[in-house]
Amino acid sequence: MKTASKPTVDFLLEVGCEEIPAGMIAQALTELKVILEKYLGTANLLDSAEIQTFGGPRRLAAASRAILKHQPDVAREVTGPPRSVAYDADEHPTRAAEGFAAKQGVAVSELYTVSTPRGECIAAKQVVPGRPAAEILAEILPRTIQELPWPRTMYWTTATGPRFVRPIRWIVALLGGKPIRFHLGEVRPGAVSIGHRSLGKPRVPVRGAGDYERKLRANFVLVRPEERRKKIERELLALAARKGLRVHADPALLEQVTYLNEYPSVILGDFEPDYLELPEEILITVMRGHQKYFALEHKGGGLAPHFLAVINLDRDRAGLVRAGQERVLRARFADARFFWEADQKCRLADYLPKLAQVTFESRLGSYRDKVERMRRLAAWLAKHWYECGLTQSHAADADRAAELAKCDLATEMVREFTELQGIVGGLYAKAQGEPEEVAWAVYDHYRPVGLGDPIPRNLTGCAVALADKLDSVAGCFAVGLVPSGSADPFALRRAALGVVKIILERSLPVPLSRAVSEAVSILASQPPRLPLGDTRAKLEQQVLDFLVDRARYILKERLGFAYDEVNAALAAAADDLVDAVKRIEAIKAIRRTKNFEPLAVSFKRIRKILEKAGPPAPWRQPAVNPELLSEEAEKELHRAAGQVAKRARELKRAGRYREALQAIADLRPAVDRFFDEVLVMAQVEETRKNRLTLLAELLAEFSTIADFSEIVTTEK
């Protein structure tokens, strides 16, 4: 027998407002979908329907073709008083039963008995009638709109009125073609949208989700971001091909222009070839950062004297927009050329004294102070690497690159184009004859900005980048600027991730504890000469834990290692991250062998026994006393552990971690026999202490590669 389908209707919501910043729209659409599905799901109006969200700079929209027209009735069981209270000895209902029935709106005869943890109680079936969807949506939609999270909001009517990212000018809210009645401030929803600001009609009547997109498209509004993106990509490629060129790849700019325009079209513009004498980085930054233009390249490499601009029009009929775009770009390029020539009238190093007037952080001093700290730390890192066999690492280069790294902050070019910091310094250094190693180090020292970015291309750049990031993290932690929640004004999480990424990708020998200690020492000995005193050890541990947490994230989320393998390796030792990766790889390779996981279970058992034994001082002996080993199983374990320990140490020194772990795993039979035949917590005190010491030595000796007790096992 077929179940009768529940009647559904289509649903449309459009919130129209002044232009929303492009970078906020995609996240807002995601949040709109989540909030609507939460409320509609709670109200049982979705059934199996899906909410789609889309929009652009002047509107956020949500639609569904199958919202339930009426909320289903909900039957629920309400438990009342115990049966012994509800009925007397003659099975007649008492006043308690009658009162309960009246309260639930049912006859006493409809009451029944249910078993509960309190015993037998009376109960009643209560049917809560569903409400019309329009009535529920009238309550849900105002809340949904106001709950959308934004970085900043504003009010536009009165200080007590609703807040939104931009003033709301109109709302379309339709269910089955009929307006949903509610108000938000002074705005009341209707069935009329608004077309493109200059190309469309000021009133666009819509009947619902079915004709919404079609009618707005006829009024030069493409409401779906993916449709706008495809149109832009198609026109970019076509215009570039017409010139025999290619578009300079810029996914972030493509995303931005997709949300900047409601009806995007692409036009081709030109600029004077003379400007190509400026470095490409500067030209591209001027085009993309300030004008949102795409640069064009020759197929063999090198910029072409043309650009592509995305405009919010159907076409540029008379070429007036193109002429305006070219005029603006020409002026911006002229400014850039002036800055390039003016800045280089003095050496890059001559800007260093000016950094004393640029504050890094009030308690950590100026950028001049930061540069001096970076110089010491970068030179320390370079010297350490040289001593470790990286002969291409030179402390003098690291010192010079660190000295120049922040000088461009005082240049006119970086004051105008802040996103070029570091890059401009590297370009100036190269143009002024600094060694290539130093120039590239200055150029790259902010890298990586994100986990998807490349690391510095040479060792000197890695030293300066690590010095910069470690100084920032240690310094900010020292003055209490510890990241919490979303508050991270100095981007310390990003800096710590950068430290880990550089170390791992370049396989650099960086002992984290020594590097952190050096950074903290420099903070105390160089300006601002922080008086750390007794807090120094705690500060160093805080910074070290912060870096290891970032390493744990990269190892799990980026490199794909299992969380328990990562925890096992880092619990054993986290100072050398490159070594930690090798140990994790060994754990991963061996964990499916027959002895590994059972031995991990035994190590968990050992740890629990030792924890229950309490602090080690009362029971821990200097060494296991063989004369107190009375059981054959404990003698065997002691003997086997000694042999395996010697072999494992040799393999560990050679970096052969997989073989070392295999040797340790081969202890399993001896460990199993020990637990089967030996009572650890013996009544004789000397025996008990000796056995606990044996287990403690076993745990300590064989947890230097991996802490087996961190491995998650199927066997309990």
C-alpha positions as MATLAB code, in Angstrom:
seq = 'MKTASKPTVDFLLEVGCEEIPAGMIAQALTELKVILEKYLGTANLLDSAEIQTFGGPRRLAAASRAILKHQPDVAREVTGPPRSVAYDADEHPTRAAEGFAAKQGVAVSELYTVSTPRGECIAAKQVVPGRPAAEILAEILPRTIQELPWPRTMYWTTATGPRFVRPIRWIVALLGGKPIRFHLGEVRPGAVSIGHRSLGKPRVPVRGAGDYERKLRANFVLVRPEERRKKIERELLALAARKGLRVHADPALLEQVTYLNEYPSVILGDFEPDYLELPEEILITVMRGHQKYFALEHKGGGLAPHFLAVINLDRDRAGLVRAGQERVLRARFADARFFWEADQKCRLADYLPKLAQVTFESRLGSYRDKVERMRRLAAWLAKHWYECGLTQSHAADADRAAELAKCDLATEMVREFTELQGIVGGLYAKAQGEPEEVAWAVYDHYRPVGLGDPIPRNLTGCAVALADKLDSVAGCFAVGLVPSGSADPFALRRAALGVVKIILERSLPVPLSRAVSEAVSILASQPPRLPLGDTRAKLEQQVLDFLVDRARYILKERLGFAYDEVNAALAAAADDLVDAVKRIEAIKAIRRTKNFEPLAVSFKRIRKILEKAGPPAPWRQPAVNPELLSEEAEKELHRAAGQVAKRARELKRAGRYREALQAIADLRPAVDRFFDEVLVMAQVEETRKNRLTLLAELLAEFSTIADFSEIVTTEK';
ca = [
       0.000    0.000    0.000;
       1.422    3.370   -1.017;
       1.992    5.949    1.714;
       0.304    9.245    0.912;
       2.952   11.857    0.112;
       2.960   14.968    2.236;
       2.085   18.158    0.313;
       5.099   20.364   -0.378;
       5.575   23.876   -1.739;
       8.545   25.842   -2.969;
      10.288   28.340   -0.713;
      12.334   31.433   -1.533;
      14.161   33.934    0.651;
      16.142   36.880   -0.688;
      17.755   39.485    1.543;
      18.633   42.571   -0.514;
      21.052   45.137    0.814;
      23.815   47.570   -0.018;
      26.994   46.006   -1.435;
      28.486   43.364    0.890;
      32.318   43.105    0.961;
      33.272   40.396   -1.518;
      35.370   38.423    0.961;
      32.422   37.902    3.310;
      29.787   36.562    0.929;
      30.831   32.918    0.452;
      31.008   32.274    4.197;
      27.698   34.067    4.745;
      25.984   31.788    2.213;
      27.379   28.731    3.980;
      26.149   30.032    7.334;
      22.725   30.882    5.884;
      22.324   27.283    4.712;
      23.410   25.866    8.086;
      21.104   28.125   10.129;
      18.066   27.591    7.894;
      18.509   23.814    7.826;
      18.868   23.819   11.606;
      15.619   25.669   12.185;
      13.629   23.954    9.423;
      14.924   20.553   10.492;
      13.941   21.212   14.104;
      10.469   22.216   12.903;
      10.195   19.013   10.783;
       9.552   21.022    7.620;
      12.411   19.740    5.481;
      11.556   16.055    5.194;
      14.179   15.121    2.561;
      14.346   18.555    0.936;
      17.595   20.465    0.462;
      18.193   24.160    1.015;
      20.308   25.847   -1.651;
      21.962   29.194   -1.000;
      23.453   31.604   -3.523;
      23.908   35.304   -4.004;
      26.209   38.185   -4.785;
      27.215   41.635   -3.601;
      23.636   42.968   -3.224;
      21.706   39.868   -2.198;
      21.798   36.620   -0.242;
      19.244   34.035   -1.311;
      18.009   30.641   -0.155;
      15.590   28.361   -1.968;
      14.015   24.935   -1.824;
      11.542   23.252   -4.176;
       9.964   21.009   -1.512;
       9.264   22.505    1.909;
       6.377   20.792    3.713;
       3.265   22.928    3.504;
       2.191   21.932    6.989;
       4.203   20.752    9.954;
       3.395   17.090   10.758;
       1.486   16.303   13.930;
       3.737   14.962   16.661;
       2.538   12.171   18.956;
       4.358   11.910   22.241;
       4.030    9.820   25.342;
       3.689   11.715   28.621;
       4.452    9.782   31.809;
       2.393   10.529   34.883;
       2.283    9.423   38.524;
       2.969    5.825   39.680;
       0.145    3.384   38.972;
      -0.198    2.681   42.686;
      -1.055    6.348   43.211;
      -3.302    6.650   40.155;
      -5.581    3.703   41.050;
      -6.922    2.539   44.351;
      -7.163   -1.061   45.604;
     -10.366   -1.577   43.601;
      -8.708   -0.336   40.387;
     -10.750    2.860   40.427;
      -8.970    5.993   39.201;
      -7.946    8.371   41.938;
      -7.934   12.154   41.805;
      -4.284   11.912   40.722;
      -5.275    9.947   37.586;
      -8.199   12.259   36.842;
      -6.040   15.354   37.242;
      -3.321   13.916   34.988;
      -5.881   12.991   32.308;
      -7.465   16.440   32.427;
      -4.066   18.121   32.131;
      -3.202   16.047   29.036;
      -6.645   16.584   27.470;
      -7.590   12.895   27.335;
     -10.256   10.727   28.975;
      -9.263    8.645   32.006;
     -10.139    5.558   29.990;
      -7.352    6.433   27.513;
      -4.648    6.219   30.171;
      -2.384    3.176   30.105;
       0.474    1.705   32.110;
       4.177    1.821   31.191;
       7.295    0.457   32.876;
       9.823    3.108   33.917;
      12.945    3.151   36.106;
      10.583    4.353   38.872;
       8.353    1.334   38.401;
       4.954    1.143   36.741;
       3.446    4.537   35.952;
       0.425    5.727   34.041;
       0.914    7.462   30.714;
      -1.053    9.213   28.015;
      -0.578    9.729   24.309;
      -0.559   13.415   23.499;
      -0.835   14.623   19.926;
       0.672   18.044   19.279;
      -0.969   19.357   16.115;
       1.380   20.721   13.478;
       1.322   24.364   12.450;
       1.247   25.873    8.968;
       4.744   26.259    7.514;
       4.115   29.932    6.729;
       3.415   30.625   10.398;
       6.631   28.879   11.485;
       8.728   30.554    8.793;
       7.454   33.945    9.898;
       9.185   33.239   13.231;
      12.276   31.508   11.829;
      13.305   33.913    9.062;
      13.872   37.094   11.111;
      15.987   35.085   13.555;
      17.923   33.484   10.708;
      18.776   36.822    9.100;
      19.915   38.366   12.382;
      21.921   35.288   13.435;
      24.171   35.405   10.371;
      27.692   35.941   11.745;
      29.707   38.815   10.252;
      33.121   40.254   11.112;
      31.372   43.611   11.603;
      27.736   44.719   11.595;
      25.901   48.045   11.595;
      22.477   49.464   12.344;
      20.820   51.805    9.868;
      17.521   52.775   11.453;
      17.934   53.326   15.187;
      20.492   52.160   17.733;
      17.965   49.621   19.008;
      17.066   48.362   15.533;
      18.341   45.217   13.805;
      22.010   44.925   12.841;
      23.370   43.544    9.587;
      26.563   43.773    7.563;
      25.001   46.466    5.346;
      21.608   48.250    5.378;
      18.818   45.892    4.275;
      16.727   47.499    1.520;
      14.290   44.739    0.555;
      13.326   41.170    1.435;
      11.588   38.577   -0.720;
      10.075   35.735    1.324;
       7.683   33.414   -0.513;
       6.130   30.058    0.322;
       4.161   28.504   -2.497;
       4.122   31.879   -4.233;
       2.576   33.680   -1.259;
       4.461   36.238    0.830;
       5.487   35.207    4.348;
       4.365   37.897    6.767;
       6.978   39.294    9.145;
       9.079   42.419    9.460;
      12.704   43.190   10.160;
      13.078   46.734   11.371;
      11.131   48.799    8.858;
      11.456   46.244    6.038;
       8.494   43.981    5.282;
       8.927   41.056    2.867;
       7.124   40.985   -0.448;
       7.258   39.311   -3.838;
       9.312   41.984   -5.596;
      13.068   41.828   -6.098;
      15.385   44.387   -7.681;
      17.473   43.926  -10.819;
      21.001   45.082  -11.643;
      21.753   48.515  -10.227;
      22.210   50.158  -13.661;
      21.045   47.585  -16.224;
      17.976   45.999  -14.612;
      14.504   47.085  -13.589;
      13.948   48.574  -10.131;
      11.013   46.194   -9.597;
      11.190   42.514  -10.559;
       8.086   40.557   -9.434;
       8.802   36.884   -8.709;
       6.457   33.997   -7.947;
       8.941   31.745   -6.174;
      12.068   29.641   -6.509;
      10.934   28.406   -9.934;
      11.160   31.718  -11.771;
      13.500   33.674   -9.470;
      16.762   32.952  -11.275;
      15.232   33.321  -14.737;
      13.674   36.716  -14.009;
      16.816   38.099  -12.378;
      18.970   36.826  -15.247;
      16.681   38.781  -17.600;
      17.506   41.805  -15.445;
      21.288   41.258  -15.589;
      21.754   39.514  -12.262;
      23.430   36.088  -12.185;
      22.540   34.945   -8.693;
      24.662   31.779   -8.641;
      28.379   32.384   -7.963;
      29.406   29.356  -10.023;
      27.600   30.782  -13.074;
      29.388   34.110  -12.669;
      32.739   32.358  -12.187;
      32.336   30.277  -15.350;
      31.381   33.352  -17.377;
      34.478   35.207  -16.148;
      36.788   32.253  -16.840;
      35.340   31.757  -20.309;
      35.801   35.404  -21.288;
      39.285   35.645  -19.727;
      40.504   32.709  -21.789;
      38.851   33.936  -24.981;
      40.344   37.445  -24.800;
      43.795   36.132  -23.867;
      43.716   33.666  -26.772;
      42.767   36.468  -29.152;
      46.104   38.135  -28.323;
      48.035   34.856  -28.296;
      48.705   35.286  -24.580;
      47.826   33.487  -21.366;
      46.221   34.751  -18.157;
      48.512   35.021  -15.136;
      46.994   32.426  -12.771;
      45.344   34.072   -9.780;
      42.650   31.920   -8.095;
      42.205   34.382   -5.207;
      41.498   37.270   -7.589;
      39.069   35.116   -9.567;
      37.189   34.339   -6.345;
      37.127   38.032   -5.435;
      35.762   39.327   -8.747;
      33.147   36.554   -8.740;
      31.641   38.103   -5.610;
      32.266   41.733   -6.603;
      29.953   41.657   -9.620;
      26.355   40.661  -10.308;
      26.728   40.517  -14.087;
      30.455   40.246  -14.836;
      31.985   40.879  -18.231;
      35.659   40.972  -19.152;
      37.361   43.713  -21.159;
      40.901   43.928  -22.540;
      43.079   46.958  -21.815;
      46.600   48.091  -22.683;
      49.424   49.996  -21.031;
      52.701   51.440  -22.257;
      55.435   48.784  -22.790;
      57.921   51.110  -21.016;
      56.408   50.101  -17.674;
      57.609   46.531  -18.244;
      61.018   47.774  -17.074;
      59.623   47.588  -13.534;
      59.800   44.189  -11.801;
      56.878   41.882  -12.590;
      56.010   41.532   -8.892;
      55.328   45.264   -8.651;
      53.312   45.428  -11.868;
      51.163   42.432  -10.920;
      50.573   43.786   -7.410;
      49.458   47.159   -8.781;
      47.105   45.436  -11.229;
      45.567   42.881   -8.883;
      45.803   44.541   -5.484;
      44.448   47.950   -6.313;
      42.581   47.587   -9.590;
      41.508   43.905   -9.509;
      42.963   43.384  -13.002;
      44.349   40.118  -14.358;
      47.852   40.308  -15.805;
      48.604   38.752  -19.194;
      51.773   36.816  -19.991;
      53.535   35.689  -23.138;
      53.364   31.933  -23.555;
      57.134   31.779  -23.284;
      57.114   33.792  -20.054;
      57.221   37.480  -19.161;
      54.419   40.013  -18.825;
      52.687   41.511  -21.857;
      51.606   45.198  -21.935;
      47.932   44.282  -21.584;
      45.477   43.488  -18.792;
      42.005   42.034  -18.358;
      39.429   43.781  -16.174;
      36.116   42.388  -14.928;
      33.335   44.978  -15.045;
      29.799   44.841  -13.661;
      28.173   45.521  -17.032;
      27.013   43.494  -20.004;
      29.590   45.155  -22.303;
      31.708   48.275  -22.800;
      29.987   49.559  -25.909;
      31.847   52.808  -26.469;
      35.102   51.755  -24.836;
      34.680   54.411  -22.154;
      35.167   51.958  -19.290;
      38.312   50.601  -20.896;
      39.711   54.104  -21.372;
      39.020   54.903  -17.715;
      40.645   51.687  -16.533;
      43.748   52.364  -18.639;
      43.996   55.938  -17.333;
      43.819   54.799  -13.707;
      46.356   52.016  -14.238;
      48.734   54.393  -15.993;
      48.660   56.690  -12.960;
      49.255   53.791  -10.562;
      52.186   52.529  -12.641;
      53.640   56.052  -12.721;
      53.473   56.142   -8.920;
      55.169   52.756   -8.685;
      57.952   53.876  -11.032;
      58.485   57.022   -8.957;
      58.705   55.001   -5.729;
      61.099   52.499   -7.338;
      63.457   55.251   -8.478;
      63.158   57.410   -5.343;
      63.695   54.540   -2.902;
      66.890   53.456   -4.592;
      68.586   56.818   -4.268;
      69.967   55.377   -1.034;
      71.130   51.900   -0.067;
      68.623   49.476    1.451;
      70.674   49.305    4.657;
      70.361   53.087    5.008;
      66.692   52.593    5.883;
      67.643   50.582    8.985;
      67.819   53.572   11.396;
      64.307   54.605   10.311;
      62.962   51.296   11.671;
      63.521   52.676   15.169;
      60.431   54.822   14.504;
      58.300   51.831   13.406;
      56.745   49.985   16.357;
      56.544   46.213   16.292;
      54.731   45.892   19.636;
      54.801   48.478   22.416;
      56.416   46.141   24.963;
      58.691   44.447   22.428;
      60.075   47.634   20.960;
      60.579   48.799   17.408;
      61.313   46.896   14.221;
      64.926   48.014   14.652;
      64.967   46.047   17.923;
      63.343   43.079   16.214;
      65.956   43.140   13.440;
      68.790   42.915   15.969;
      67.114   39.928   17.646;
      66.559   38.289   14.256;
      70.225   38.776   13.340;
      71.430   36.903   16.400;
      68.935   34.085   16.055;
      69.423   33.662   12.279;
      73.205   33.539   12.722;
      72.819   30.967   15.522;
      70.663   28.758   13.286;
      73.061   29.059   10.323;
      76.053   28.213   12.518;
      74.233   25.209   13.990;
      73.388   23.888   10.520;
      76.977   24.303    9.380;
      78.137   22.288   12.392;
      75.581   19.610   11.455;
      77.149   19.225    8.013;
      75.147   21.704    5.926;
      78.240   23.415    4.560;
      76.233   25.771    2.316;
      74.927   27.486    5.460;
      76.831   30.663    6.323;
      76.251   32.727    9.446;
      77.507   35.906    7.741;
      74.897   35.628    4.969;
      72.145   34.954    7.514;
      73.229   37.980    9.559;
      73.263   40.279    6.518;
      69.900   39.037    5.228;
      68.318   39.482    8.663;
      69.794   43.000    8.862;
      68.137   43.958    5.561;
      64.928   41.919    5.944;
      62.706   44.641    7.418;
      64.345   47.702    5.839;
      61.736   47.938    3.097;
      59.094   48.774    5.746;
      60.523   52.314    5.689;
      60.405   52.637    1.879;
      57.789   54.581   -0.063;
      56.981   51.519   -2.173;
      55.963   49.364    0.790;
      54.093   52.230    2.443;
      51.964   52.396   -0.693;
      51.860   48.668   -1.488;
      52.076   46.962    1.908;
      51.544   43.496    0.444;
      54.976   43.805   -1.207;
      56.910   43.856    2.080;
      59.850   41.494    1.882;
      59.494   41.226   -1.883;
      60.493   44.858   -2.393;
      63.405   44.451    0.006;
      64.633   41.467   -1.995;
      64.267   43.316   -5.298;
      66.118   46.363   -3.975;
      68.861   44.176   -2.506;
      69.341   42.433   -5.847;
      69.300   45.701   -7.817;
      71.906   47.161   -5.450;
      74.343   44.283   -5.865;
      73.791   42.262   -2.709;
      74.742   38.577   -3.088;
      71.970   36.527   -4.657;
      71.800   34.311   -1.560;
      71.090   37.365    0.599;
      68.676   39.033   -1.841;
      66.521   35.903   -2.202;
      66.567   35.412    1.583;
      65.177   38.927    2.090;
      62.622   38.350   -0.687;
      61.395   35.063    0.832;
      61.632   35.636    4.571;
      57.862   36.069    5.125;
      57.259   32.654    3.562;
      55.295   30.545    4.054;
      52.301   32.806    4.678;
      50.003   29.755    4.592;
      50.428   26.002    4.464;
      49.889   26.063    0.714;
      52.727   28.548    0.137;
      56.301   27.606   -0.760;
      59.064   27.892    1.818;
      62.157   30.117    1.307;
      64.244   28.875   -1.597;
      67.640   28.836    0.130;
      69.091   28.020    3.558;
      69.776   31.664    4.383;
      66.128   32.487    3.716;
      65.059   29.579    5.944;
      67.288   30.881    8.748;
      65.873   34.422    8.522;
      62.268   33.196    8.213;
      62.639   30.907   11.232;
      64.322   33.681   13.225;
      61.524   36.118   12.392;
      58.756   33.675   13.300;
      60.406   32.292   16.453;
      61.096   35.813   17.708;
      57.475   36.820   17.135;
      56.067   33.756   18.910;
      58.496   33.901   21.863;
      58.171   37.674   22.235;
      54.377   37.758   22.105;
      54.092   34.857   24.554;
      56.509   36.673   26.875;
      54.236   39.734   27.071;
      51.022   37.715   27.380;
      49.807   37.907   23.764;
      48.876   34.226   23.633;
      46.352   33.277   20.909;
      42.922   32.414   22.254;
      39.869   31.441   20.230;
      39.807   33.576   17.094;
      41.986   36.286   18.677;
      45.476   36.106   17.180;
      46.426   39.661   16.169;
      50.077   38.822   15.487;
      49.205   35.660   13.484;
      51.228   33.482   15.863;
      49.469   30.277   14.819;
      50.427   30.975   11.219;
      53.990   31.767   12.290;
      54.275   28.506   14.247;
      52.870   26.526   11.313;
      55.456   28.225    9.128;
      58.255   27.158   11.488;
      57.114   23.538   11.322;
      56.599   23.585    7.544;
      60.093   24.978    6.885;
      61.756   22.434    9.180;
      59.890   19.466    7.707;
      60.048   20.380    4.024;
      63.746   21.250    4.142;
      64.559   18.428    6.639;
      66.440   20.908    8.793;
      68.199   19.895   12.012;
      66.483   22.331   14.379;
      66.389   21.260   18.035;
      63.175   23.029   19.039;
      63.994   23.322   22.735;
      67.396   24.912   22.028;
      65.959   27.224   19.354;
      63.203   28.400   21.714;
      65.712   28.815   24.547;
      67.957   30.903   22.272;
      65.020   33.095   21.193;
      64.021   33.682   24.821;
      67.650   34.399   25.842;
      67.909   37.026   23.108;
      64.680   38.665   24.329;
      66.252   38.972   27.759;
      69.669   40.219   26.592;
      68.683   42.430   23.614;
      66.159   45.285   23.634;
      63.561   45.208   25.082;
      65.593   43.142   27.631;
      62.518   41.564   29.181;
      62.973   40.755   32.903;
      61.904   37.109   32.689;
      63.432   35.858   35.945;
      61.742   32.769   37.354;
      59.135   32.745   34.556;
      61.679   31.869   31.871;
      61.387   28.082   32.124;
      57.584   28.274   32.047;
      57.703   30.608   29.018;
      60.023   28.294   27.101;
      57.763   25.325   27.809;
      54.693   27.305   26.702;
      56.306   28.227   23.389;
      57.608   24.694   22.860;
      54.162   23.182   23.524;
      52.627   25.680   21.091;
      55.065   24.677   18.334;
      54.566   20.959   18.984;
      50.789   21.410   18.796;
      51.199   23.010   15.358;
      53.491   20.131   14.350;
      50.850   17.661   15.511;
      48.285   19.403   13.280;
      50.516   19.277   10.178;
      51.495   15.654   10.759;
      47.862   14.560   11.109;
      45.919   16.868    8.798;
      48.484   17.581    6.086;
      50.769   14.558    6.017;
      47.977   12.106    6.796;
      49.495   10.178    9.704;
      47.119    8.529   12.194;
      46.623   10.604   15.330;
      47.764    7.843   17.702;
      50.950    7.263   15.680;
      51.697   10.988   15.863;
      50.978   11.100   19.586;
      53.149    8.028   20.207;
      56.151    9.502   18.393;
      55.844   13.006   19.861;
      55.304   11.654   23.380;
      58.637    9.858   23.056;
      60.507   12.911   21.740;
      59.333   16.056   19.963;
      62.535   18.102   19.834;
      63.644   16.954   16.379;
      60.640   17.092   14.049;
      62.449   15.527   11.096;
      63.429   12.599   13.298;
      59.854   12.410   14.599;
      58.553   11.931   11.041;
      60.970    9.029   10.520;
      59.758    7.424   13.747;
      56.105    7.895   12.778;
      56.793    6.253    9.416;
      58.399    3.318   11.257;
      55.384    2.996   13.579;
      53.038    3.064   10.591;
      55.059    0.392    8.801;
      55.206   -2.007   11.754;
      51.941   -1.534   13.607;
      50.131   -4.302   11.683;
      52.709   -6.952   12.572;
      51.478   -9.640   14.965;
      53.410   -8.543   18.077;
      53.149   -4.750   17.898;
      49.601   -3.984   19.041;
      49.543   -6.720   21.730;
      52.783   -5.241   23.096;
      51.152   -1.785   23.035;
      48.356   -3.217   25.203;
      50.985   -4.521   27.649;
      52.666   -1.120   27.772;
      49.327    0.512   28.610;
      49.016   -2.015   31.417;
      52.545   -1.204   32.645;
      51.767    2.527   32.678;
      48.556    1.976   34.656;
      50.366   -0.240   37.204;
      53.041    2.408   37.708;
      50.448    5.175   38.007;
      48.591    3.188   40.674;
      51.886    2.590   42.510;
      52.049    6.341   43.102;
      55.085    8.666   42.989;
      58.261    6.724   42.138;
      60.380    8.039   45.023;
      59.153    5.474   47.616;
      59.502    2.413   45.338;
      61.909    3.202   42.488;
      65.288    1.525   42.986;
      68.566    2.655   41.338;
      68.499   -0.533   39.256;
      66.849   -3.935   39.130;
      68.429   -6.353   41.646;
      68.805   -9.737   39.836;
      69.047  -11.543   43.185;
      65.460  -10.515   44.024;
      64.084  -12.004   40.794;
      62.530  -15.215   42.074;
      60.130  -16.172   39.281;
      61.475  -17.653   36.051;
      59.207  -15.356   33.987;
      60.656  -12.177   35.504;
      64.208  -13.469   35.077;
      63.473  -14.187   31.434;
      61.978  -10.704   30.915;
      64.943   -9.018   32.591;
      67.395  -10.989   30.472;
      65.502  -10.491   27.194;
      64.960   -6.762   27.879;
      68.684   -6.235   28.390;
      69.538   -7.927   25.111;
      66.823   -6.141   23.145;
      67.706   -2.765   24.699;
      71.306   -3.035   23.518;
      70.211   -3.985   19.992;
      67.510   -1.285   19.870;
      69.965    1.431   20.956;
      72.345    0.489   18.144;
      69.550    0.524   15.575;
      68.212    3.834   16.900;
      71.634    5.488   16.638;
      71.756    4.346   13.008;
      68.268    5.759   12.386;
      66.903    2.287   11.612;
      63.712    2.836   13.572;
      61.606    0.185   11.901;
      64.114   -2.538   12.790;
      64.427   -1.137   16.310;
      60.656   -1.252   16.800;
      60.550   -4.772   15.421;
      63.185   -5.840   17.944;
      61.170   -4.246   20.753;
      57.963   -5.912   19.502;
      59.716   -9.282   19.710;
      59.672   -8.836   23.507;
      55.972   -9.596   23.482;
      56.196  -13.301   24.479;
      58.394  -12.476   27.489;
      56.098   -9.621   28.564;
      52.987  -11.783   28.168;
      54.516  -14.573   30.227;
      55.537  -12.082   32.925;
      51.976  -10.843   33.361;
      50.577  -14.375   33.249;
      52.889  -15.795   35.917;
      54.138  -12.891   38.083;
      52.261  -10.867   40.692;
      53.763   -7.377   40.420;
      52.315   -6.023   43.671;
      53.826   -8.757   45.803;
      53.375   -8.667   49.573;
      57.131   -8.665   50.194;
      58.164   -5.018   49.928;
      61.623   -5.578   48.381;
      60.162   -7.899   45.733;
      57.378   -5.454   44.924;
      59.803   -2.529   44.563;
      62.107   -4.603   42.393;
      59.291   -5.639   40.036;
      57.997   -2.066   39.767;
      61.526   -0.920   38.972;
      61.782   -3.606   36.280;
      58.574   -2.334   34.661;
      59.665    1.305   34.983;
      62.991    0.535   33.291;
      61.164   -1.381   30.567;
      58.798    1.529   29.925;
      61.567    4.159   29.930;
      64.018    2.154   27.800;
      61.560    1.255   25.079;
      59.613    4.532   24.888;
      62.400    6.579   23.319;
      61.249    5.842   19.763;
      57.527    5.707   20.459;
      55.327    5.686   23.526;
      53.551    2.393   22.917;
      50.837    3.262   25.420;
      49.577    6.009   23.054;
      48.717    3.471   20.333;
      44.987    2.823   20.036;
      44.420   -0.930   19.876;
      41.445   -3.160   19.176;
      42.481   -5.426   22.039;
      41.685   -4.106   25.496;
];
